[in-house]
Amino acid sequence: MFHVGLGMAGLWAGIGIRCEMAKRKIRQVGAVSEETAQKPEELGIDEWILNHYLAKIRGIKRTEDGRYYVESEK
């Protein structure tokens, strides 16, 4: 839910911020490759954020078995 008057731009901006926060947390726990990827409950991140298409745009990757990681920046 979002507040009346916030508008869609504000909603998308909020989702983008949550994706960036999720990326930071994923890196902090060391999930930086498919081999070190973790399940949402292990990451402590709501799976909705991880499954949202903005997560893909922002570099959060999902393995076939439902684990997530962020490729380390080179």
Secondary structure, DSSP 8 states (H G I E B T S, - for coil): ---TTTHHHHHHHHHHHHHHHHHHHHHHTT--STTT-B-HHHHT--HHHHHSHHHHHTTEEE-TTS-EEE----
